[in-house]
């Protein structure tokens, strides 16, 4: 059978690191790039006798993300212990949420081929991050850095509603933009602030979903798209040859463009969830939720409409600018100086976006300011320099 004879089913588990100043259960800072093991304390090192205390800002940011993605907010939720053994997890369990997450049953709307489609969100829950293993090629071992242990995360679990790598790409980019606009995460993928576990399966239309595989901790749009395309092709070829798909966790190798088996894929029962006994239930009032709703900033969709009305931009241009809060802010600030929105828009969506893609840079890494961009536009307008 041809590849087109199979339907691809994709679900994403997106982990977003929250922009809090301190960790989820202690007062250690969360700054990126510090020297190994300099942002730790007995709590995030899991010393005997220590007790976690929940950071209230983590709950606020999670509810904010839930409201923005059209979720139902649970009035009462709890924390759970997720048990697994790994060298960078000092407690040998992770404090997460299982059967009572903070947010559930939401959706993110994407537009594909001119048609709107809702990608369902199963749940958004809070959890702590693990540490990091630094592999020592010279000593033939690994060193553990616990600076990241206890950094707060939200995990956003989608429904298996995506049917192509394009849909997954659009969903993830829309979700990233939303989180940036509400300022709950800086979403710097190159620093691991936003990463996704990608679940892929294939099946013949009309038949039950196939066995899924999972690719862990992917932090590049390009890699995610390539990995989905490779995995759907690999699975369809196995089925065509009469084989079966193993439920397993895979590692994507960007150099070879292939996936490699890491281990069997775990199910919920493998983690032996049970309620976290050292933390009380999280109770949220209607007033608390309403206050968050009332104080949400301007979101991508409303900003897009404003650009079309106020600056007379096309839908395509408005979509491009509002896909990133950083690019959008650059546009607004430069336009205030030059009063030439079309020229500013063209520079951002052509040369600047091209360089960002080629260098695989985040918009937040742009080295010049809105003032610099405005001066460039004015120099071209005056004929001092050419656009070339």
Number of C-alpha atoms within 10 A of each C-alpha: 10 9 15 10 12 18 20 28 22 25 24 25 22 24 27 25 26 27 21 20 14 20 30 30 22 19 17 20 19 23 15 12 9 12 9 15 15 12 21 21 16 12 20 29 18 16 12 9 7 13 15 15 15 16 16 12 18 23 19 16 23 23 27 23 23 25 19 21 23 17 23 16 23 19 14 13 19 21 27 23 20 22 19 14 12 13 14 19 23 18 19 14 18 23 23 23 23 20 14 18 21 28 27 22 17 22 20 19 16 20 13 11 5 7 7 10 16 14 20 22 25 18 26 28 26 28 24 20 24 23 22 18 16 13 12 10 8 6 8 7 10 13 14 16 19 24 28 25 27 29 27 27 27 28 22 25 20 23 19 19 18 23 16 17 20 14 19 23 17 18 22 21 15 21 21 22 21 25 23 20 22 20 18 22 22 20 25 20 19 13 13 17 18 26 26 25 19 23 21 26 25 27 19 14 11 7 8 9 15 18 16 20 23 25 25 17 18 21 21 16 19 13 15 24 16 16 24 25 17 15 23 22 17 16 26 26 15 12 15 12 10 8 11 13 16 13 17 17 22 21 17 25 12 13 6 7 12 15 18 12 15 13 11 13 16 12 9 9 9 11 15 13 21 14 18 17 10 11 16 13 13 17 11 17 10 9 9 11 17 11 10 15 14 8 10 14 10 12 17 23 14 10 16 24 18 14 21 16 11 10 15 14 18 15 12 10 19 22 19 17 25 25 23 22 22 18 22 23 14 24 24 17 17 22 22 13 15 18 15 16 19 15 17 22 22 15 17 20 14 10 11 14 19 13 13 14 13 8 9 13 15 17 18 14 10 14 7 9 12 19 16 11 21 22 15 18 21 17 14 14 15 9 9 10 12 11 11 4
